[in-house]
């Protein structure tokens, strides 16, 4: 692989890494909100003991679980991108 090709791939990986980290920050912020809502719904379900309150709690808990899965996917993508970046940097330095 030529030096120019490696540098081009490095720029693409760096841009994707920046984008994915920004997405992770948004997911983490949303997760805090959903966790607060789920905790609030849990308390309401305990106090009111109605079917609707229980359903609201289950729904809120599902949102939290979905956000946690999304967070894990973003973290895995970041790890993969960082590994790719490291590999490309190693190739770049090996060519010198």
C-alpha positions in Angstrom: 0.0 0.0 0.0 1.4 3.4 -1.0 2.1 6.1 1.5 -0.6 8.4 0.0 -3.1 5.6 0.2 -2.3 5.0 3.9 -2.5 8.7 4.7 -5.9 8.8 2.9 -7.2 5.9 4.9 -5.9 7.5 8.1 -7.8 10.6 7.4 -11.0 8.7 6.8 -10.5 6.6 9.9 -9.8 9.7 12.0 -12.9 11.4 10.7 -15.0 8.3 11.4 -13.5 8.1 14.9 -14.3 11.7 15.6 -17.9 11.2 14.4 -18.4 8.0 16.4 -17.0 9.6 19.6 -19.5 12.4 19.1 -22.3 9.9 18.6 -21.2 8.1 21.8 -21.4 11.4 23.8 -25.0 11.9 22.6 -25.9 8.3 23.5 -24.4 8.7 26.9 -26.3 11.9 27.5 -29.6 10.3 26.3 -28.9 7.3 28.5 -28.8 9.4 31.6 -32.2 10.9 30.7 -33.7 7.4 30.0 -32.2 6.0 33.3 -33.8 8.9 35.2 -37.1 8.3 33.5 -36.9 4.5 34.2 -36.1 5.1 37.8 -39.0 7.6 38.1 -41.4 5.1 36.4 -40.2 2.3 38.7 -41.0 4.5 41.8 -44.4 5.4 40.3 -45.2 1.7 39.6 -44.3 0.8 43.2 -46.5 3.6 44.7 -49.5 3.3 42.4 -49.5 -0.4 41.8 -51.5 0.1 38.6 -51.2 -1.9 35.4 -50.4 1.3 33.4 -47.6 2.3 35.8 -46.1 -1.1 35.5 -46.3 -0.9 31.7 -44.7 2.5 31.8 -41.8 1.2 33.9 -41.3 -1.8 31.6 -41.3 0.5 28.5 -38.8 2.9 30.2 -36.6 0.0 31.1 -36.6 -1.3 27.5 -35.4 2.2 26.3 -32.5 2.0 28.8 -31.6 -1.5 27.6 -31.7 -0.3 24.0 -29.5 2.7 24.8 -27.0 0.5 26.6 -26.8 -1.8 23.6 -26.2 1.2 21.3 -23.5 2.5 23.7 -21.8 -0.9 23.6 -21.9 -0.9 19.8 -20.4 2.6 19.7 -17.6 1.6 22.1 -16.8 -1.5 20.0 -16.7 0.6 16.9 -14.3 3.0 18.5 -12.1 0.2 19.6 -12.1 -1.2 16.1 -11.3 2.2 14.6 -8.5 2.8 17.0 -7.0 -0.5 16.2 -7.3 0.2 12.5 -5.7 3.6 13.1 -2.8 2.0 15.0 -2.3 -0.5 12.2 -2.2 2.2 9.6 0.3 4.3 11.7 2.5 1.2 12.1 2.5 0.7 8.3 3.2 4.4 7.7 6.2 4.3 10.1 7.5 1.0 8.6 7.6 2.6 5.2 10.1 5.3 6.3 
